[in-house]
Amino acid sequence: MVCKQMEHIIAVYLRQVWEMSGWFYECQHGFRPGCSCESQLVKVCKDIADSLHEGVRTDAIIIDFSKAFDIVPQDRLLTKIAATGVELRVVVRVKEFLLGRSQRVRVDGHLSEEVRVTSGVPQGSVLVPGLFLAYVNEVWRNIECNIQLFADDCIIYRKTIDIGEIEKLQTDQNSLGKWAKENEMKINPDKSKAESFTKARVKERIFIFPTSRVTTSHSLLL
């Protein structure tokens, strides 16, 4: 019970510090007061509708990260939190919350040996959503297109009047793939999609989804 209360106190403190300092990326809709998956959807749909009203096509790339909460490197997460201006003693408490965990599995009544957990954030705690947002907060850097986020759900999109705009969208997609590799996040090419929103007749064009292991092509209707 005491541990749960401490988690609540730290979660509230982190949220207040980050919100008051304006550190959170404004287009992050996940786990923030006044935001939700609905607010992300409304924003994206409004931008697309405005483009259609202008007679302009919008191309979008919807990115899915594989097991995002489970593969966050804990040491890198602590480094990022320490750089946000929170008190050092809070960083220490978060470190104590994350490190020193172990896990094992039971199969047919038999338990495996314990294995130390060195990555991921333990789900089920009120503290976890804020920690994950802190880890992905900088994903928008080096992205020129519109980008809207709900935790690890990411969509980048852009009005595409000519081939130059399409190339800029491709460049931003490559930048996001580079960020994912540098931060040990894995893009799932099977669940990531490219979409085009237009009133005009369409033809096929290829966009590439870069990942740390696989390069897969998906068709984008233009």
Buried (B, 14 or more C-beta within 10 A) or exposed (E): EEEEEBBEBBBEBBBEBBEEEEBBBEBBBBBBEEBEEEBBBEBBEEBBEEBBEEEBBBBBBBBBBBEBBEBBBBEBBBEBBBEBEBEEEBBEBBBEBBEEBEEEEEEEEEEEEEEEBEBBBBEEBBBBBBBBBBBBBEBBEEBEBBBBBBBBBBBBBBBBEEEEBBEBBBBBBBBBBEBBBEBEBBBBBEEBBBBBBBEEEEEEBEBBBBBEEEEEEBEBBB
